[in-house]
Amino acid sequence: MTEQRKILVTCALPYANGSLHLGHLLEHIQTDIWVRFQKSRENITRFVCASDAHGTPIMLKADEMGLKPEELVEQIRAEHKKDCDDFLISFDNYYSTHSDENKVLAQEIYTKLEKAGCITKRTIEQLYDPEKQMFLPERYVRGECPKCGAADQYGDNCDACGSTYCSTELKNVKSTVSNATPILKDSEHYFFEVCQFQTMLEEWTRSGALQEQMANKLGEWITDGLKAWDISRDAPYFGFNIPGTTDKFFYVWLDAPIGYMSSFKNWCEQNNEDFNAYWEKDSSAELHHFIGKDIINFHGLFWPAMLDGAGLRKPTKVHAHGFLTVNGTKMSKSKGTFIKARTYLEHLSPEYLRYYYAAKLTSRVDDLDLNLEDFVQRVNSDLVGKYVNIASRCAGFITKLFEGRLSDTILEPVLADEFINAGDSIAQLYETKEYGKAIREIMALADKANQFIAEQAPWVLAKNEETKEQAHQVCSMGINLFRILTVYLQPVLPNLAANVAEFLNDDLSWNSHKALLQNHKIEKFKPLLQRLEAKHIEAMTEASKQAVAETKVEKTVKNSVDKSNESVAAQIEPIAEEIEFPDFAKIDLRVAKITKAEHVEGADKLLKVQVDLGNETRQIFAGIKSAYQPEDLEGKLTVVVANLKPRKMRFGMSEGMILAAGPGGKDIWILNPEEGAQPGMQVK
């Protein structure tokens, strides 16, 4: 008997400032299939994840939304968790890096590294926003590339020529937070001396812990010489203080991977599991990280070095995957192919996507293309036309003619053995993440099952009393072959497999398929899958376009409200790119009468406004407190975006948006229709 393995598995932590999309789901589904396979083999397998909760982007977005960062993080964490649940991702724990456990572990690991002489301090020169009074991360400055002169480039790399550089090298630089011109300012920063671990990393990256492509990539970094890693950020910053400081914080990438540990620790404390047994230096447990190839430097260099320096174990394997493209190109918001997880779920079954990803995934770091036309064809051909077709062709005869009971005779034992014996090679393919090859083997078996049924033609045999029992044996054989295929597909299609188990009155654990069902009662067959139609894909992509259009309207209006208090002339922005009339027609602008306005306790910028739209009353939170007193607004007519999706804010639900003009501060003017306009009238 194979020894039972103890395995801890993680996905990369989604950043808590936006919704999950199908790119995130590529990783989550790949990992979940592997976890479900390991559990089906009765290995002790724990699967944890968390929301990556710290950093400047979250701090700024929370401020923009009138929320505390903790509130924003929890909202996004709950949304991510619900999306993952509905995509059948079987996390044992989905936590947050903004937790007591993560703070304690981050400070403990830092302290161990400091005592080991791995932490140094030095003064560096950084760009500083004099208006926001904050140091600017590289992604919050834009300017001209110092190499090719291309305009409007980020502070770390140029999209035009591909060069990388320091943000201080940019020309004509601007802060994207306030549009102010940054100044250079000195600050003392803390550094992790990764170079001290160069020999260890040379050995570990070539130990089999990484795919060859990733080991080669990291080998280039190591050969070029590892540089000290800046692990500190200056206040204001949403994160954990570095021990002994009040204005220095851990850079998000220091405490984010420690979030794997803290999520697992949180689960262990609730389930009486030994946390240290998985993380101590000589642990016999396995640690597997599934990540995107774009963050391999953190997981393949910094993270193992941090663990080693703190006296902890290193990962058993880091499984990197490529990017997701849709219809051969990057996901596009304008084309409707930038698809959020929730948008997909509102239109399609999660198991369609789980199957399609599995059918195309390999153990390599290749990009995966979600071709929407091929997606429809493959789901219908493989799942409906081949796999489910086996049961639908056989089950009716069993129910109608044989009281729902399978034959006690195995008609084709050689064919049955071929299906059973395929389990070992399919298991090895799952183990090595060669899901595409596993699916091809399974579908090849499905073809053989359908061929067997077609050749035997039970619909003909059942008509003759002399051959009726042979029809019974043929259909019973078909049901058994279908059952074996279901066992093999269960890691990919867990809900469908559960429905099959109910239909068969049977356990579908991995090894259960070796004993065939004989003289066994089954339930009446119910349709297991619906054919996927092109119209479902079209509805999903149209919904994605609509969501983008609504977001653009919201951002446009908000930009007119939240600009800093400068002269109007200095704030006039270039006209946005042209749109088609149908794009504009999607926005429903309505005349509204403000019936009540009041201050919002705890909000610096917001007023709570009640508006009459003729046939209904709406509540809107508007960022116009700096320009209006509540009593000045009551009775006024204005214009609102009436079909903007309601948004839950810290202070309540906002059900629209009031249009206003002006740079911000006291210089904000809500739009007022001329006398004669009535509440509810459409603005065209």
Number of C-alpha atoms within 10 A of each C-alpha: 3 6 7 11 15 17 20 23 22 27 24 23 22 19 21 27 22 16 16 21 18 23 21 21 21 21 22 24 27 22 24 23 26 19 27 20 23 22 17 18 17 16 17 15 21 21 23 24 26 29 26 25 30 27 23 22 18 24 22 17 16 18 13 14 15 20 19 15 24 15 14 23 26 17 16 20 25 16 17 24 20 14 20 21 12 15 22 20 22 21 21 14 18 22 25 27 28 24 15 12 18 24 19 13 17 24 17 14 20 24 17 16 21 15 12 12 13 21 20 14 12 10 10 12 13 19 24 21 24 15 14 13 11 17 25 22 18 18 16 21 27 22 22 20 29 21 15 12 15 15 18 19 22 23 27 21 19 22 14 13 12 11 13 15 17 13 25 18 15 24 18 14 25 22 26 17 14 15 16 16 16 24 16 14 12 12 13 14 18 22 17 24 21 22 18 16 18 17 10 14 22 16 10 19 24 16 13 13 18 21 19 14 14 22 19 14 14 21 16 11 13 18 10 9 12 16 14 17 16 19 20 22 26 19 16 16 23 23 24 22 21 21 14 7 8 11 13 22 23 26 23 21 17 21 27 26 24 20 30 26 25 29 25 27 21 18 19 16 11 9 9 8 13 11 16 13 13 21 21 15 15 12 14 15 19 18 20 20 19 19 22 20 18 11 11 21 14 14 21 23 23 22 21 22 25 25 19 17 22 20 17 19 21 23 21 19 19 22 24 23 25 19 17 22 19 19 15 12 12 13 19 15 16 14 12 21 22 21 24 22 21 19 19 22 14 12 15 16 15 18 19 19 22 23 23 21 24 23 18 18 23 22 17 16 18 16 15 19 19 22 14 16 12 13 20 18 15 18 21 19 14 21 20 18 16 20 24 18 20 24 24 17 18 23 23 16 19 24 17 11 14 15 13 19 20 25 23 14 16 18 17 12 12 10 17 19 11 11 22 18 12 16 22 9 13 21 19 13 19 24 16 12 21 20 27 20 19 25 24 15 18 23 18 13 22 26 17 16 25 21 13 16 20 12 8 15 15 22 16 11 17 17 11 12 10 10 13 18 17 19 27 25 20 25 28 29 28 24 25 25 25 23 25 27 22 26 24 25 22 22 25 30 20 20 14 16 21 16 14 25 19 15 17 20 13 16 15 21 17 21 15 14 21 14 10 19 23 15 12 15 19 21 17 14 18 13 10 16 16 11 13 18 13 13 9 14 18 14 17 21 22 18 19 22 21 18 18 16 18 17 13 12 16 18 11 13 16 20 16 20 25 17 17 18 14 13 12 13 8 8 15 11 9 6 6 7 5 6 8 7 8 8 11 12 10 12 18 14 22 22 26 30 25 22 16 17 23 17 16 15 10 11 14 13 19 21 22 22 22 20 29 19 21 14 7 9 15 17 20 23 25 20 26 25 20 15 16 17 14 16 10 10 18 17 14 16 23 22 26 27 22 21 15 20 15 14 13 12 15 16 15 12 14 20 21 22 24 26 21 23 16 22 23 25 18 14 19 22 17 20 16 16 15 9 7 6 16 17 20 19 14 16 14 9
